[in-house]
């Protein structure tokens, strides 16, 4: 129901959904709403009642993004650190049809290490620009869906990656995935250039060849740079 109603939410309101599992295997759906200080609490409540009857009547206020992120992480039971071994795998999604929602509910969450599925609401001003406005091509998507898991050794990394692949497999099998988010670069992603940049690939390759060709020497090169022939096995 929340997914269907997001298209009616104004551009200045961002709605994120997060699914996580507790130690006893129970799943919890959290919905977080972020908006600017220009929106009053009463106005925000009025806009959100169309999404859910469980709408709070008061809201947190932050004077910095750092404080918002720190509190958000703590309330959801995990904390982001600047440097930590994590694996994130993200796909853009235009809709969450019932079959996708049902399949995601049935995905088995690992007991340890803890993992999450998050749907970050995009659209709004992002969608107001043409797909060739910048390298960012997936502007028509309504969500960026990603998995997140922290690990401390190879065995935990395998669990985190397996969970990410299971969730991503659901999105792709059911036809919901519409490309990958370049901010969550995935070294195991096949056809990564097309997934990240879509129809902007050719233009980006021309720019890259002109200003920093892949055959140049120097430090500004990595596996998934524009023009690279890297393909994960």
N, C-alpha and C positions, 0 to 999 in steps of 0.2 A: 504494500500500500504506500509506503514511504517512497519507494522507487518510482511508482507511477506518478506521484504528486510533485516530484522535484521540478518538472518543467514549468510549473506554475509559481515557483518561488522566485522572488525578485532577484536581480543581479547582485544586490549588495548583501545577500544572505547566503552563507555557505553551509551546507548540511553534509556531514561526514558520518558514515556508519562503520562500526567496528564489531567483528565477531571474534570472540576469544573463548578458550576453554579453561575450566578450573581443574584442579588436581583430581576431582572426582568424576571428571568427564562431562560435566554439564556445560552447555554452551550459553553464552550471554551475548545479546545484541545491545550495543550502546549507540546512541545517536547524539552527536555533538553539533551544535549550531553556533557558527561564528558570524558576527556582523560588525559593522562599524559603530562608533559611538553616536553616529547621527540617527540611529534607529532606536526609538524608545522601547522600553520593556513592554508596554501595552501594545504597541504596534507589532512587535515581534511575536507576541502571543497570538494576536489576531491572525497573523500570517501562517503560523505553524499549526493551528488547530485542524487545518485541512489534512495534515499529514498524520497526526496521531492525537488521541484524546489524552495521552500522558504527557502533557506539556507543563513544564515548571512555570511558576508565577514570578520567580526572581532569577537573576542571572549573575554570573561572575563578571567582574570588570577588571581589565588588566591595562597597565600603562606601558607594557613592553611585550614584544613577541616572545622573548626568552621566558618571561614569567608564565605566559599562556602555555607554552610547550612543556615547561617543567611541571606545571599543575596537571595538565592533560595526561602526561605520562604517568604521574603518580596515581591519579584517579583510576587509570586503567591497569595498574599493577606492574608496569615496567618503566624503566628509565632509560632514555637515550643518552649515550655518552659520545663525546666527540670522536674518540677512537675506540672501536670495538669490532670484533669479528662478527659480522652479520651477513645474511644473504636475503636479498629482497628480489622479488620477481613480480613485475607489474604488467598489466594489460589495460588498454582502454576499452571501455564498454559503453555502448549507446543505450542499451536497455537491460533490465533484469527481468526477463520473462519468467513465468511460474516454474518452468522446468529447470531453469538455471538456479533459481532460488532453492528449489527442492534438492537438487544435486549438491549444492554447496552445503546445505544443512547436513547432508549425509556424509560429507567428507570427514574422515577420521582425523581428529587433532591429536598430535603427540602429547603424551603426559609430560615428557621432558625431552628436550628443552621446550619452554613455552613458545607457541607461535600464534600469530594473529592473521586475520584477513581484514583488510580495511578497504572501504569504498570511499574515495575522496571525490566529492562533488566538484565537477568543473563546469564548463559552459559559461554563461554570463558574459562578461567582458572578453573572456578567452575566445568564445564562439563568435564574437562580434567582428573579429578580424578574419581575412581570407586565409586559406590554408597555405598560401605562398608568402604570407606576410613576413614570416621568419622561418627558421629551420623546423620549428614546431608545427607539424602538419595535422595532427589529430584534433582539430578544433571543434569538430561537431560532436565529439564524445560527451556523454553526460557524467561519466565516472572514470576515475583511474582506480582500478582494482589491483591491489598488491598484497603479497604475503610478506611477513617479516618474522625473522627468527634469529636469535643470538646463539652462538655456539662457542665452546671452549676447546673442542678437540675434533679429530677427524670423524669419530663415530657420531657426535652430535651434529656435525656439519651434514653428514649423510641423511640424518633424520630431517633436518631443516630443509634440505634440497628436495627430499622425497615429498614432503608436505607441499612445498611450492609447486612442484611439477604436477601433483595431483590436482591442486586447485586450478592451475593454469590449463591442465588437460580438460577439466570440466568446461571452462570458458571457451576453449577452442572447439571441443567436441560439439557443444551446443550452439556454436556459431555466434557467441556473444563477443568474443575478443576481436578488436579492430586495430591491432597494432600495439607496440610496446612503448613505454615511457622512457625516453633517453636519460632522464635523471636517475633511473635505477638500472644502470648498465648491467647486463647479464652476459658474462663470458661464455655461457652455455647456450645462448640463443642462436638458433639457426636463422639464416637470412636476416641478420641483425640490422643491416643498413636499411633494407626495405621496411622492416618492422619499426625502426625508429623514425625514419625520415620520409618514407613513402614517395610521393611524386616530387619531393624536393631533392631527391638523391642526386640527379644529374647536375643540377645547378650548384649544389654543394661540392660535388667533385670538381667542377670547373674552378670554383673559388679556391679550393684546397690546392689544386695543381698550380695555380698562379702564385699563391702566397706561401705555401708550406708543403710542397710535394712530398709524398710518402718516401721517395728515394733520397730526400735530403738527410744529411746527418744532423745530429743535435738531440736535445732532450725532449722536444715537444712531439713525441710520437708514442703511440701505445697500440694495443691489439686491435681495438675497434675504432681507430681513427678513420675519418672519411677517406675513401680510396683504398683502404687496406683490403687485402685478399683473405684475411683471417676467417677461417670457418671452423667452428668447434667440432671435434670428432665425437 
